[in-house]
Amino acid sequence: MKLMKHIFQLATSSVIGLAVFILPATILPVAAQLDEIVVTAERREANLQDVPVAVTALTPEDFETRQIENIADLQASVPSISIATNTGTASGARIFLRGVGEDESRPTADPAVGIYVDGVYLGRQTGALLDLLDLQSVEVLRGPQGTLYGRNTNGGAIKLTSKRPMPGETSSSVSFAYGDDEHIEMKASINGSLSENTAFGIAVLTKNADGHFTQEFNGADRDIGEKDLAAARLSFMHQTANDWEIFVAFDKTTDDSDPIPQTPYKGKPVSATGTETYNDIFRVVDSTDYRSTVEQQGLTFSVAGDIGNVSVKWLTGWRELEDDLEGAVGFAYTQKTDQEQMTHELIFSSNYDGRLNWVGGIYYYEEDIYLTNTFFNADTYDMDTTAQAFFGQVKFDITDATTLSGGVRYTDEEKDFIGTTTMSIFGNPDSEIGDAAPASVPAGMRAACDNWPECFYDPSGEFENTSYRIAVDHNFTDDLMAFVSYSTGFKSGGWSPDCLPNFARGACYAAVDEEELATIELGIRSEFENVRVNLTYFMNTYDDLQLAATLPGRGFTRFNVEEVEVAGLEAELSGQINEYFSWFGNASWLDTEYSEVSQATASAIA
């Protein structure tokens, strides 16, 4: 089975062609040179054109000229990326890079593209479609980032870096927008000094809009799609006498926007008990409620400075997420999530003048998440995750033009999962897993239900992985660099979030193994006067790719595909016409296939 996908994206400012046509050539300024772009893809600052990694870097000027307001808007500026709102919450993210991503937003499945805010990893896709509030830069790293960034970055990593207040510097900005359907948006920020060593920053954002979809429910029209979001960020920076920096930031977002419009179930009239019967088996609550509330907040603390020729950074991040969703996915659907996570990271990096430089560190992550959802039946699960890792990368200049890079990361992760279900769709809302099947269950299904103790899950999973990367880059000239690299990554295993008692045993909270990815990349980074051209070819090989599907006799579940190959070519182009006008474009081509599939998996995919 083979799937081919061709993506082409080209974007320019809509005024460029008109402006160049109107302005006489005699008054056009001479061509301006491209600005140098500094990125931190390898955990240290470097020129974008010197980094042997596929990176797209965007600045605040890019956010404005390309109308990038949140993560979803990155789609037109990054090759091989697909971003959409996930099923359910208004700010749930469905992100795929190079065809690699994750549809499932419930906590038993981890994302495949890591999102980092000021270096702090976001563990969930719910609430991950963040608005760009007072950001200094966005970097999108394509391909597995298992060595320097760790678990669950098989597709890549999206790094959001906020503006930091600096002592002695003062800045402020205010913007306001109004549009159709009473769309009102306001942004404001201020950065100032409290003393010669301490600075503060405040940023706020509000977005409101009336519903712009009309949907019929129980014979009446209802406007849905309302936008109601508020976000704020408060930060402090203190510089010590010996040039160490202490940074603290707190952010909070409340999003009461409507979820994506879905089709409410229209069936038989609602009974006096508030339920309706479907095929004499399923019973669902017919509700007119259609809402989503997502609240998240976080605290970031970092200390950074130099000890001789070694830079040291300690980064700690705490985040909390709550969501409350009620809608319909064919049937009534509700979901409530409580998530809390804590990360610690200690990073050392050299700043020698010689040929050898390195970066390394230790990492710790813990997460506790509790979710209840009602679909066909009511499920409740609690999952605790702890992960620790050690990593390092060395860069050695073989000659003045050739550099060898090598890195490795060891990760040890453990997940504890508890899942229960209530077989309310069989007419007995009090029956728990382990009880005998209610008398209302058809005889042909009763045997499976009588064995439900197998589906009262209390498992744990432990995953160990060693990811590594090796790369060689060579500068043919000051403006032309080529590299070749081999890198690996992994995504930890988990469980299906669904447990449907009317299907065969084994589909209930079905376990999936971890997936692993190995990637070969060939890249060219070039600049010709005022034009930048970056090309990357890659070949991905997946072992045990995690997929979600609806299977005959098993219902909703997850499983692993033995081997998948993804090849692709990416192009990024940009240029500076003059000091007023610039242009950019990107294109990508993907060719994917299931290269090794068992008979059971082939039947599922088909």
HELIX and SHEET records of a PDB file:
HELIX    1   1 ILE A   16  ILE A   22  1                                   7    
HELIX    2   2 ALA A   25  ILE A   27  5                                   3    
HELIX    3   3 LEU A   48  ASP A   50  5                                   3    
HELIX    4   4 PRO A   60  THR A   65  1                                   6    
HELIX    5   5 ILE A   71  ALA A   76  5                                   6    
HELIX    6   6 SER A  424  PHE A  426  5                                   3    
HELIX    7   7 ALA A  443  CYS A  449  1                                   7    
HELIX    8   8 TRP A  452  CYS A  455  5                                   4    
HELIX    9   9 GLN A  599  ILE A  605  1                                   7    
SHEET    1   A18 LYS A   2  ALA A  11  0                                        
SHEET    2   A18 SER A 582  GLU A 596 -1                                        
SHEET    3   A18 GLY A 555  GLN A 576 -1                                        
SHEET    4   A18 VAL A 531  LEU A 551 -1                                        
SHEET    5   A18 GLU A 515  PHE A 528 -1                                        
SHEET    6   A18 LEU A 480  LYS A 491 -1                                        
SHEET    7   A18 SER A 460  THR A 477 -1                                        
SHEET    8   A18 THR A 402  THR A 422 -1                                        
SHEET    9   A18 ALA A 378  ASP A 397 -1                                        
SHEET   10   A18 LEU A 356  THR A 374 -1                                        
SHEET   11   A18 ALA A 332  SER A 350 -1                                        
SHEET   12   A18 VAL A 310  ALA A 328 -1                                        
SHEET   13   A18 ARG A 291  ILE A 307 -1                                        
SHEET   14   A18 GLU A 245  ASP A 255 -1                                        
SHEET   15   A18 LYS A 227  GLN A 239 -1                                        
SHEET   16   A18 THR A 198  ALA A 209 -1                                        
SHEET   17   A18 HIS A 183  SER A 193 -1                                        
SHEET   18   A18 SER A 171  GLY A 179 -1                                        
SHEET    1   B 2 VAL A  38  VAL A  39  0                                        
SHEET    2   B 2 ALA A  46  ASN A  47 -1                                        
SHEET    1   C 5 ALA A  54  LEU A  58  0                                        
SHEET    2   C 5 LEU A 135  ARG A 142 -1                                        
SHEET    3   C 5 GLY A 156  SER A 162 -1                                        
SHEET    4   C 5 VAL A 113  VAL A 117  1                                        
SHEET    5   C 5 VAL A 120  TYR A 121 -1                                        
SHEET    1   D 3 ILE A  81  THR A  85  0                                        
SHEET    2   D 3 ALA A  93  LEU A  97 -1                                        
SHEET    3   D 3 VAL A 100  GLY A 101 -1                                        
SHEET    1   E 2 PHE A 213  PHE A 217  0                                        
SHEET    2   E 2 ALA A 220  ILE A 224 -1                                        
SHEET    1   F 2 THR A 275  TYR A 278  0                                        
SHEET    2   F 2 PHE A 282  VAL A 285 -1                                        
SHEET    1   G 2 GLY A 494  TRP A 495  0                                        
SHEET    2   G 2 ALA A 511  VAL A 512 -1                                        
END                                                                             
